[in-house]
Amino acid sequence: MIMSKFAIVSMFILMSILNPTFQHSNEISVVAYANPQLAQSSDEQQGVHWPSFRGPNATGIAENYATPTTWSVPEAKNIKWKTPIPGLGHSSPIIWGDRIFVTTAISGKDNPTLKVGLYGNIDPVNDQTVHEWIIYCLDKNAGKIIWQHTGHEAVPRIKRHTKATHANSTPATNGKYVVTFFGSEGLFCYDMSGRLVWKKDLGLLDSGYFRVPEAQWGFASSPMIYEDKVIVQCDVQKNSFVAVFDIKNGNEIWRTSRDDVPTWGTPTVYAGDSRTQIIVNGFKHIGGYDFATGKGLWKLVGGGDIPVPTPIIAHDLIFIANAHGSMAPMYAIRPDASGDISLQGNATANDHIAWSTFRNGAYMQTPIVYGDYLYSCRNNGVLKCYEAKTGELVYQGRLGTGRTGFTASPVAADGKLYFTGEYGDVFVLQAGPEMKVLSTNVMDEICMATPALSEGSLFFRTQNHLVAVGE
C-alpha cells in the first residue's frame, strides 16, 4: 500500500514525540519525505545510494547515519581506506550499494599540469599526447578495484583549462547501468559488471570562454538518469542542445536546440503533480523543458556569463545561481513557471520568481539547501546563509584565509555541512542560523571534486587517490 505524503510526515512527527532522540537525527528526513524530489527511493533516503553528481537529484544530502566531524589523512585518523587512482579527474565518485564508481583521464605526459587557486589565466593546456579515459568500479567498504574499463584512447579533441581535467563530468547510475560522459570523446553506458552496453559520439563539444573562443576549457556537464532515460546538457560554442536517450540502447528520444553560450552545469529533474521538467542553468537561457517531449516550458534571461552551478530543488522552489559578469544572480523560481519569466527593470520578484538577489551568486559551487536555510559559497570562501523561502540573508562569513579557492560543492549530513577547499582543507560547519565551524580537516592533496556520502562515510576524490573517511 502506498502511503500519502501527509501520512508519512505524520508518522515521523509521532515517532519524534514518542522518542525525542529520533527528532534530532531525522529532522531533515521529515522535510525529505514531504518533498518527493528528496525521496526517490527508500535506499536513497536512507543514505545508501549516491547515484549522480551531488547525490539524489543533486540535493547534496544523505541522512540517517552519523558522519565524522574530524579526520586527518596524514595521521590516518578516521581514514577507512585510500586507493590510488592514476591520471586527472574532477568527476565526483558515485555510489550504488557497496560499489563506488569514479572516472579519470590519463595523459601521455608523466606530470600533467594542474594549477589550482585564485587566478584569472584563461589559456588552455597544450597537451597533444594520447590520453586514456577510464571508469573504475571499487568496493565501497574496502577500496579494492573490482573492474576498470577504458572507454576511449586518443589525443583529446578539445583542450582543457589549467585548472580542469579531461574527466570533469560525474557518472550516473540507476543500479542497472552506469553512464559516463567524456565530452567530445563520447557518452558511454556500462552494466554493473563493466560490460560496455552502448556508446555514442555526440560530436565536437567545445566548452570554452565564448568571448575568447580559442580558450578551450573542457566539458563538465554531467549526465542524469530519470525513469530509464539519460539526460545531457551540451552548451558549447556552436549548436548547443539538451537531449534525452534511452538508457537500454542509447537511442535518441528527443533533442532540443539551445541558443546559449558554453555552460558547465548539470541538468536537474523536477517531478511535479502536473508535469515533469528538466531544469537547466544558462546565461541567455535558464529554463525548464518538458521531460517527455523536450518542449520549452519557461525561460529566464539574466545571469552570469560562465554558468557552472547545478539547479537545486527544495521547499517547492527551484534555486539557480551563477556568476561572472555584472549580474551574478541567485534565483528562487516557482516550478509552475511558464513563458518568459525574466525580471523587468529593478524588480527582484514576479509571479514566477519568488525572490532573487544579485551580485551574490555562486561561481563554481552548487549551493545547498539544508533544512530551512540556503548556503552559498563563493570561490574565495565567502559563505552566505539565506532563509530559503524568503531570500533573507541570515549570516555571512569566510571559510579559510581568502587566498585559496573553493571549487567542490558542499554536501550535508547528520546536521553538518562539509565544504572542501582546493588545497584539501575540509571545513565542517554546524547547520543552522549561526556560522559555527566545528573542525578543519586535512586531506593532504588537491581536492577539486565534490565528495560523495554513503552510510555515514564520506568519499573524496583527491588529485591522486579515492579516500574513504569514516569513524
Buried (B, 14 or more C-beta within 10 A) or exposed (E): EEEEEEEBBEEBEEEBEEEEEBBEBBBBBBBBBBBBBBBBEEBBBBBBBBBBBBBBBBBBBBBBBEBBBEBBBEEEBBBBBBBEBEBBBBBBBBBBBBBBBBBBBBBEEEEBEBEBEEEEEBEBBEBEEEBBBBBBBBBBBEBEEBBBBEBBEEEBBBBBBBBBBBBBBBBBBBBEBBBBBBBBBBBBBBEBEBEEBBBBEBBEBBBBBBEEEEBBBBBBBBBBBBEEBBBBBBBBBEEBBBBBBBBBEBEEBBBBEBEBBBBBBBBBBBBEEEBBBBBBBBBBBBBBBBBBEBEBBBBBBBBBBBBBBBBBBBBBBBBBBBBBBEBBBBBBBBBBBEEEBBBEEEEBEBEBBBBBBBEBBBBBBBBBBBBBBBBBBBBBBBBBBBBBBEBEEBBEBEBBEEEBBBBBBBBBBBBBBBBBBBBBBBBBBEBBEEBEBBEBBBBBBBBBBBBBBBBBBBBBBBBBBBBBBBE
